[in-house]
């Protein structure tokens, strides 16, 4: 029973923490408040943030409500997390005019000569936490079914 609580807390952190972090980082001068952004692009960026908040709250509610099928809540929460974080890895391939870097062009961070995108590191971390929480929840469900 303790493992399921840990899985819920971890998944809640992914959902709510990811949403909060997205607001903090994107409602800033290099994103939504950037005067170079087209006003309608800012509108869509803000719309995405509020959609993420609503979806994250819904996923969190599913995790913590009483249910005869708690595994469904974990599947949904993991799918919601994956739906938000995985596109960060492929959007620039689908939309070549986009970029992973939000700062000044040419000022991308490098580590040992390799370009590093902080948002991809964050996305990878949230996806790893999602997988860990989901696996932890599955371990409990499998043991309870046996």
C-alpha positions in Angstrom: 0.0 0.0 0.0 2.9 2.4 0.7 4.2 1.8 -2.8 1.0 3.0 -4.4 1.0 6.1 -2.3 4.6 6.8 -3.4 3.6 6.2 -7.0 0.6 8.7 -6.6 2.8 11.3 -5.0 5.4 10.9 -7.8 2.8 11.1 -10.6 1.2 14.1 -8.8 4.5 15.9 -8.8 5.0 15.2 -12.5 1.5 16.5 -13.4 1.2 19.5 -11.1 4.9 20.3 -10.9 5.2 20.2 -14.7 2.2 22.5 -15.1 3.5 24.9 -12.5 7.0 24.9 -14.0 5.6 25.5 -17.5 3.7 28.6 -16.2 6.8 29.9 -14.4 9.1 29.4 -17.4 6.8 30.2 -20.2 5.1 33.3 -18.8 8.3 35.1 -19.2 10.2 37.6 -21.5 11.6 34.8 -23.6 8.2 33.2 -24.3 4.7 34.6 -23.9 5.9 38.2 -22.9 8.4 38.3 -25.8 7.5 41.4 -27.9 8.8 39.6 -31.0 6.1 36.9 -30.7 3.1 37.4 -32.8 0.1 38.3 -30.5 -1.9 35.3 -31.7 1.1 33.0 -31.0 1.1 34.3 -27.4 -2.6 33.6 -27.2 -2.0 30.0 -28.3 1.0 29.6 -25.9 -1.2 30.8 -23.0 -4.0 28.6 -24.1 -1.7 25.6 -24.0 -0.6 26.5 -20.5 -4.2 26.7 -19.2 -5.1 23.4 -21.0 -2.1 21.8 -19.4 -3.2 23.1 -15.9 -6.7 21.7 -16.5 -5.5 18.3 -17.7 -3.0 18.1 -14.9 -5.6 18.8 -12.3 -7.9 16.2 -13.9 -5.2 13.6 -13.9 -4.4 14.3 -10.3 -8.0 14.1 -9.3 -8.2 10.7 -11.1 -5.2 9.5 -9.1 -6.5 10.4 -5.7 -10.2 9.7 -6.0 -11.7 6.5 -4.6 -11.9 4.0 -7.4 -12.3 0.3 -8.1 -9.9 0.6 -11.0 -7.0 2.7 -9.7 -4.8 1.3 -12.5 -6.9 3.2 -15.0 -6.0 6.5 -13.2 -2.3 5.7 -13.6 -2.7 4.8 -17.2 -4.5 8.1 -17.9 -2.0 10.2 -15.8 1.0 8.6 -17.6 -0.7 9.1 -21.0 -1.4 12.8 -20.2 2.2 13.3 -19.1 3.5 11.6 -22.2 1.2 13.6 -24.4 2.7 16.8 -23.1 6.4 16.0 -22.7 7.2 13.7 -25.7 6.4 16.2 -28.4 9.2 18.4 -27.1 11.6 15.9 -28.7 10.1 15.9 -32.2 8.3 19.2 -32.8 11.3 20.9 -34.5 11.3 18.0 -37.0 7.6 18.4 -37.8 7.8 22.2 -37.8 11.3 23.1 -39.1 10.8 26.8 -38.4 10.6 26.0 -34.6 13.5 25.5 -32.3 14.2 23.9 -28.9 16.2 27.0 -27.9 14.2 30.0 -26.4 17.2 32.3 -25.9 19.2 34.5 -28.2 20.2 32.6 -31.4 23.9 31.6 -31.2 23.8 31.6 -27.3 22.8 28.0 -26.9 24.5 26.3 -24.0 27.2 23.7 -24.7 28.8 21.1 -22.5 32.1 19.7 -23.8 31.2 21.1 -27.2 27.8 19.5 -27.4 24.7 21.7 -27.6 22.5 21.2 -24.6 18.8 22.2 -24.5 17.6 22.6 -20.9 14.0 22.0 -21.8 14.8 18.6 -23.3 16.6 17.7 -20.1 13.5 18.7 -18.1 11.2 16.8 -20.4 13.4 13.7 -20.2 13.4 13.9 -16.4 9.6 14.2 -16.3 9.2 11.3 -18.6 11.5 9.2 -16.5 9.6 10.1 -13.4 6.3 9.2 -15.2 7.7 5.8 -16.2 9.0 5.2 -12.6 5.6 6.1 -11.1 3.7 4.0 -13.6 6.0 1.0 -13.1 5.7 1.4 -9.4 1.9 1.4 -9.7 2.0 -1.6 -12.0 4.2 -3.5 -9.6 1.6 -3.0 -6.9 -1.3 -3.9 -9.2 0.4 -7.1 -10.4 1.1 -8.2 -6.8 -2.5 -7.4 -5.7 -3.9 -9.4 -8.7 -1.8 -12.5 -7.9 
